[in-house]
Amino acid sequence: MRDVAKAAGVSAMAVSSVLHGTGRNVRVSEETAEKIRRAANDLKYMPNSFARNLRSGKTSTVGVVFQHLERFSEFNPYYPQLLNGIMAALFPADYTLALCPKLVRDGDIGAMLDGRFDGVLWARPDFTEANVETLRDGRVPLVMLHAPPGSADGIATFCADNESAYRSVVKHLVDLGHSHCTFIIEELNEHTAEGRNRAESFLQAIQENGIHGELFTWDETARSLEKYRQDHRNITAFVCFSDTLAGHLLAVCGNLGINVPRDISVIGFDSSSFCERTTPRLTSVFQPVEKIAFEATTRLLQLIDAGASAESADLANTANIYQCGLDVRDSTCPPSTQKST
């Protein structure tokens, strides 16, 4: 910028005013401004964003931390939905999106708060009380996605209404005649805040309906699924943590010759377009993933703009939950014992 100023015969403040819109008190005539623009063009001037960030104290970057980032594919619809919602809020505000799968997994909570981001979205967090304390005391605004109400006081959370969702799931199964059901979750999500909440919500719904239910942490292998079914022959329905897990379960069942839904009913969670492409089509809980992500990101941008004001504390201390629905397709039906009678 000093080189441009020298070539145009003006001050660096004048160059900054013309090229970056800073220095409102600096008056530059249109003739001088044109001279500055020509000099910048001749010198192929490019602003140093790193230096500008140091001066402004902002990076214009938001970090999205996935607790357990998996492969993006047509069989894993959750990530595209989530990112579409995030990008719809970030990009119009001229923010850059950074995907960060390792910061939390490696236990380095402080890396989220060291100034590399203006704000952080943490999706499906797995945290301890000590981690929450560190995050709450950090200077970087933070919003948690898929964190149930009450899981992190003083931090804005956005989550599906899992309790209501699983009441609908269990009611559907009871109406079909099922009396023994299992909630399946994979090891990666078992200890996340939402993983625990969904498991608890399932068990609560089972208890309310007076039927038998239990939890199964599945390693996603055919061998463990076969053994589980041999040891639990009365189970007639599997309720999965996610559509991704349910899709994998359907594939394994097909390989083992287990007919869904005749031998076992299967229910997922997310109800994306993926459910229309599975065989059979997957009955699933619908949650508005894109809407949740968009509104969570919008809240994060509000927190960034509010800084350390009293308004910021009010914005942060909120728990937002979203109603879900149950989309019934082809992967659920009455249990075989019920049909035979």
C-alpha positions as CSV (number, residue, x, y, z in Angstrom):
1,M,0.0,0.0,0.0
2,R,3.0,2.3,0.7
3,D,4.2,1.6,-2.8
4,V,0.9,2.6,-4.3
5,A,0.9,5.8,-2.2
6,K,4.4,6.6,-3.5
7,A,3.5,6.0,-7.1
8,A,0.3,8.1,-6.8
9,G,2.0,10.9,-4.8
10,V,-0.5,10.6,-1.9
11,S,-0.5,9.3,1.7
12,A,-1.1,5.7,2.6
13,M,-4.2,6.8,4.5
14,A,-5.6,8.1,1.2
15,V,-4.9,4.8,-0.5
16,S,-6.6,2.9,2.3
17,S,-9.6,5.2,2.0
18,V,-10.0,4.6,-1.7
19,L,-9.2,0.9,-1.9
20,H,-10.6,-0.3,1.4
21,G,-13.2,2.2,2.3
22,T,-11.5,3.1,5.6
23,G,-10.6,6.5,7.0
24,R,-13.8,8.4,6.7
25,N,-12.2,11.6,7.8
26,V,-9.8,11.4,4.8
27,R,-11.1,13.5,1.9
28,V,-10.0,12.3,-1.5
29,S,-11.1,14.0,-4.8
30,E,-12.3,11.8,-7.6
31,E,-9.3,12.8,-9.7
32,T,-6.9,11.6,-7.0
33,A,-8.9,8.5,-6.4
34,E,-8.6,7.6,-10.0
35,K,-4.9,8.2,-9.8
36,I,-4.7,5.8,-6.9
37,R,-6.7,3.1,-8.7
38,R,-4.4,3.4,-11.8
39,A,-1.3,3.1,-9.6
40,A,-2.7,0.1,-7.8
41,N,-3.6,-1.5,-11.1
42,D,-0.1,-0.8,-12.6
43,L,1.6,-2.3,-9.5
44,K,-0.8,-5.2,-9.4
45,Y,-1.6,-4.4,-5.9
46,M,-3.3,-7.1,-3.8
47,P,-4.3,-6.4,-0.2
48,N,-2.8,-8.6,2.5
49,S,-5.8,-10.0,4.3
50,F,-3.7,-11.5,7.1
51,A,-2.4,-8.0,7.9
52,R,-5.9,-6.5,7.7
53,N,-7.2,-9.2,10.0
54,L,-4.5,-8.4,12.6
55,R,-5.5,-4.7,12.5
56,S,-9.2,-5.4,12.7
57,G,-9.1,-8.3,15.1
58,K,-11.4,-10.3,12.8
59,T,-10.8,-13.1,10.3
60,S,-14.2,-13.2,8.6
61,T,-14.0,-17.0,9.1
62,V,-16.4,-19.3,11.0
63,G,-15.2,-22.7,12.0
64,V,-17.6,-25.7,11.8
65,V,-16.3,-28.4,14.1
66,F,-17.7,-31.9,13.5
67,Q,-17.2,-34.3,16.4
68,H,-16.8,-37.2,14.1
69,L,-16.5,-36.2,10.5
70,E,-17.4,-39.0,8.1
71,R,-17.2,-39.4,4.3
72,F,-19.4,-37.1,2.2
73,S,-21.5,-39.4,0.0
74,E,-25.1,-40.0,-1.2
75,F,-25.4,-42.5,1.6
76,N,-24.7,-39.9,4.3
77,P,-27.2,-37.1,3.6
78,Y,-26.8,-35.3,7.0
79,Y,-23.7,-33.3,6.0
80,P,-24.9,-31.8,2.8
81,Q,-28.1,-30.7,4.5
82,L,-26.3,-29.2,7.4
83,L,-23.7,-27.4,5.2
84,N,-26.5,-26.0,2.9
85,G,-28.1,-24.4,5.9
86,I,-24.8,-23.0,7.2
87,M,-23.7,-21.6,3.8
88,A,-27.0,-20.0,3.2
89,A,-26.4,-17.8,6.3
90,L,-22.6,-17.3,6.0
91,F,-21.9,-16.6,2.4
92,P,-24.3,-13.6,2.0
93,A,-22.5,-12.1,5.1
94,D,-19.1,-12.5,3.3
95,Y,-17.9,-15.1,5.8
96,T,-15.6,-18.0,4.9
97,L,-16.4,-21.5,6.1
98,A,-13.7,-23.7,7.6
99,L,-14.4,-27.4,8.3
100,C,-12.5,-28.6,11.4
101,P,-12.8,-32.3,12.2
102,K,-9.8,-32.6,14.5
103,L,-9.8,-29.7,16.9
104,V,-12.1,-31.4,19.4
105,R,-11.3,-35.0,18.6
106,D,-7.6,-34.3,19.6
107,G,-8.8,-32.8,22.9
108,D,-7.5,-29.3,22.0
109,I,-10.5,-27.3,23.0
110,G,-8.4,-24.1,23.1
111,A,-7.6,-24.3,19.4
112,M,-11.2,-23.3,18.7
113,L,-10.7,-20.2,20.8
114,D,-7.3,-19.0,19.8
115,G,-8.4,-16.3,17.4
116,R,-8.3,-18.2,14.1
117,F,-12.1,-18.0,13.9
118,D,-14.6,-15.1,14.6
119,G,-17.0,-17.8,15.8
120,V,-17.5,-21.5,16.0
121,L,-20.4,-23.9,15.2
122,W,-19.9,-27.2,17.0
123,A,-22.0,-30.0,15.5
124,R,-23.0,-33.0,17.6
125,P,-20.7,-32.2,20.5
126,D,-19.2,-34.7,22.9
127,F,-18.0,-32.7,25.9
128,T,-17.3,-32.8,29.6
129,E,-18.2,-30.2,32.2
130,A,-14.6,-29.0,32.2
131,N,-14.8,-28.5,28.4
132,V,-18.0,-26.5,28.7
133,E,-16.4,-24.3,31.3
134,T,-13.5,-23.6,29.0
135,L,-15.8,-22.8,26.1
136,R,-18.1,-20.6,28.2
137,D,-15.1,-18.6,29.4
138,G,-13.6,-18.2,25.9
139,R,-13.8,-14.9,24.0
140,V,-14.9,-16.5,20.7
141,P,-18.7,-16.8,20.2
142,L,-19.9,-20.4,20.1
143,V,-23.1,-22.1,19.1
144,M,-23.8,-25.8,19.5
145,L,-25.8,-27.8,16.9
146,H,-27.6,-30.9,18.0
147,A,-27.1,-30.2,21.7
148,P,-30.2,-30.7,23.8
149,P,-31.6,-28.0,26.1
150,G,-29.7,-27.7,29.3
151,S,-26.5,-29.4,28.0
152,A,-24.4,-26.3,28.1
153,D,-25.6,-23.3,30.2
154,G,-24.6,-19.9,28.8
155,I,-24.1,-21.3,25.3
156,A,-26.8,-21.1,22.6
157,T,-28.0,-24.6,21.6
158,F,-30.1,-25.8,18.6
159,C,-31.6,-29.2,18.6
160,A,-34.5,-31.4,17.4
161,D,-37.2,-32.2,19.9
162,N,-36.0,-35.7,20.4
163,E,-38.5,-36.5,23.2
164,S,-41.5,-35.7,21.0
165,A,-39.9,-37.5,18.0
166,Y,-39.5,-40.8,19.8
167,R,-42.9,-40.6,21.3
168,S,-44.1,-40.6,17.7
169,V,-41.8,-43.4,16.7
170,V,-42.8,-45.7,19.6
171,K,-46.5,-44.9,19.1
172,H,-46.2,-45.9,15.4
173,L,-44.6,-49.2,16.4
174,V,-47.1,-49.9,19.2
175,D,-50.0,-49.2,16.7
176,L,-48.5,-51.8,14.4
177,G,-48.3,-54.3,17.2
178,H,-44.7,-54.3,18.2
179,S,-43.9,-54.9,21.9
180,H,-40.1,-55.5,21.8
181,C,-37.9,-52.7,20.2
182,T,-34.2,-51.8,20.2
183,F,-32.5,-48.4,19.8
184,I,-29.3,-48.8,17.7
185,I,-26.5,-46.4,17.8
186,E,-22.9,-46.6,16.6
187,E,-19.9,-46.2,18.8
188,L,-19.0,-42.7,17.4
189,N,-22.2,-41.1,18.4
190,E,-22.9,-43.1,21.6
191,H,-21.3,-40.4,23.9
192,T,-22.4,-37.3,22.0
193,A,-24.9,-35.0,23.8
194,E,-27.6,-35.8,21.2
195,G,-26.7,-39.5,21.2
196,R,-27.4,-39.7,24.9
197,N,-30.5,-37.6,24.6
198,R,-32.0,-39.7,21.8
199,A,-31.3,-43.0,23.7
200,E,-32.9,-41.5,26.9
201,S,-35.9,-40.2,24.9
202,F,-36.4,-43.7,23.3
203,L,-36.3,-45.4,26.7
204,Q,-38.7,-42.9,28.2
205,A,-41.2,-43.4,25.3
206,I,-40.9,-47.2,25.7
207,Q,-41.7,-46.9,29.4
208,E,-44.6,-44.6,28.8
209,N,-46.1,-47.1,26.4
210,G,-45.5,-50.1,28.7
211,I,-43.5,-52.2,26.1
212,H,-40.0,-53.6,26.2
213,G,-37.0,-51.7,24.8
214,E,-33.3,-51.7,25.1
215,L,-30.1,-50.1,23.7
216,F,-27.6,-51.7,21.3
217,T,-24.3,-50.1,20.5
218,W,-23.5,-51.6,17.1
219,D,-20.0,-51.9,15.7
220,E,-21.7,-52.0,12.2
221,T,-20.6,-55.6,11.4
222,A,-22.8,-58.4,10.2
223,R,-21.4,-60.8,12.8
224,S,-22.4,-58.6,15.8
225,L,-25.9,-58.0,14.2
226,E,-26.4,-61.8,13.7
227,K,-25.3,-62.5,17.3
228,Y,-27.6,-59.8,18.7
229,R,-30.6,-61.2,16.9
230,Q,-29.8,-64.7,18.0
231,D,-29.6,-63.5,21.6
232,H,-32.8,-61.3,21.3
233,R,-35.2,-63.3,19.2
234,N,-38.2,-61.4,20.5
235,I,-37.0,-58.0,19.1
236,T,-39.2,-57.0,16.1
237,A,-38.1,-53.4,15.4
238,F,-34.8,-51.5,15.2
239,V,-34.9,-47.7,15.8
240,C,-31.7,-46.2,14.5
241,F,-29.8,-43.0,15.6
242,S,-29.6,-41.7,12.1
243,D,-30.6,-42.4,8.4
244,T,-26.9,-43.2,7.7
245,L,-26.9,-45.9,10.3
246,A,-30.3,-47.2,9.2
247,G,-29.1,-47.3,5.6
248,H,-26.1,-49.4,6.6
249,L,-28.4,-51.6,8.7
250,L,-30.7,-52.2,5.7
251,A,-27.7,-53.2,3.6
252,V,-26.3,-55.6,6.2
253,C,-29.8,-57.2,6.6
254,G,-30.0,-57.7,2.9
255,N,-26.7,-59.5,2.8
256,L,-27.7,-61.7,5.7
257,G,-31.1,-62.6,4.1
258,I,-33.0,-60.7,6.8
259,N,-36.2,-59.3,5.2
260,V,-37.1,-55.7,6.1
261,P,-39.8,-55.2,7.2
262,R,-41.2,-58.8,7.3
263,D,-38.5,-60.1,9.7
264,I,-37.6,-56.8,11.4
265,S,-38.9,-53.2,11.1
266,V,-36.4,-50.4,10.8
267,I,-36.7,-46.6,11.5
268,G,-34.2,-43.9,10.8
269,F,-33.8,-40.3,11.8
270,D,-33.5,-37.2,9.4
271,S,-35.9,-38.4,6.7
272,S,-33.9,-36.9,3.8
273,S,-34.3,-37.8,0.1
274,F,-31.9,-40.7,0.8
275,C,-34.9,-42.5,2.5
276,E,-36.6,-42.7,-0.9
277,R,-33.7,-44.5,-2.5
278,T,-33.2,-47.3,0.1
279,T,-34.6,-50.8,-0.3
280,P,-37.2,-50.8,1.2
281,R,-37.9,-47.1,1.4
282,L,-37.0,-46.0,4.9
283,T,-39.5,-44.9,7.5
284,S,-37.8,-42.0,9.3
285,V,-38.1,-39.1,11.7
286,F,-38.1,-35.8,9.9
287,Q,-36.0,-33.0,11.4
288,P,-35.5,-29.7,9.6
289,V,-31.7,-30.0,9.4
290,E,-31.2,-27.1,7.0
291,K,-33.4,-24.8,9.0
292,I,-31.7,-25.7,12.2
293,A,-28.3,-25.1,10.7
294,F,-29.3,-21.8,9.1
295,E,-30.9,-20.4,12.3
296,A,-27.9,-21.5,14.4
297,T,-25.5,-19.8,12.0
298,T,-27.6,-16.7,12.0
299,R,-27.5,-16.7,15.8
300,L,-23.7,-17.1,15.7
301,L,-23.3,-14.1,13.3
302,Q,-25.5,-12.0,15.7
303,L,-23.2,-13.0,18.6
304,I,-20.1,-12.0,16.6
305,D,-21.7,-8.6,15.8
306,A,-22.8,-8.1,19.4
307,G,-19.3,-8.6,20.9
308,A,-19.2,-8.4,24.7
309,S,-22.4,-6.5,25.1
310,A,-25.3,-7.4,27.3
311,E,-27.3,-8.3,24.2
312,S,-24.6,-11.0,23.5
313,A,-25.3,-12.7,26.9
314,D,-29.1,-12.8,26.1
315,L,-28.4,-14.2,22.6
316,A,-26.1,-16.9,24.0
317,N,-28.3,-18.1,26.9
318,T,-31.0,-19.7,24.7
319,A,-32.0,-23.3,24.0
320,N,-33.8,-23.7,20.6
321,I,-35.7,-26.9,19.9
322,Y,-37.5,-27.9,16.7
323,Q,-40.6,-30.1,16.2
324,C,-40.2,-33.3,14.2
325,G,-42.5,-35.5,12.2
326,L,-42.6,-39.2,11.3
327,D,-42.5,-40.0,7.6
328,V,-43.9,-43.6,7.3
329,R,-42.6,-45.5,4.2
330,D,-42.0,-49.2,3.6
331,S,-39.5,-50.3,6.2
332,T,-42.1,-50.8,9.0
333,C,-45.0,-53.2,9.2
334,P,-46.7,-55.3,11.9
335,P,-44.4,-58.0,13.3
336,S,-44.7,-61.4,11.7
337,T,-46.3,-62.9,14.9
338,Q,-49.0,-60.2,14.7
339,K,-49.6,-60.7,11.0
340,S,-49.9,-64.5,11.4
341,T,-52.7,-64.0,13.9
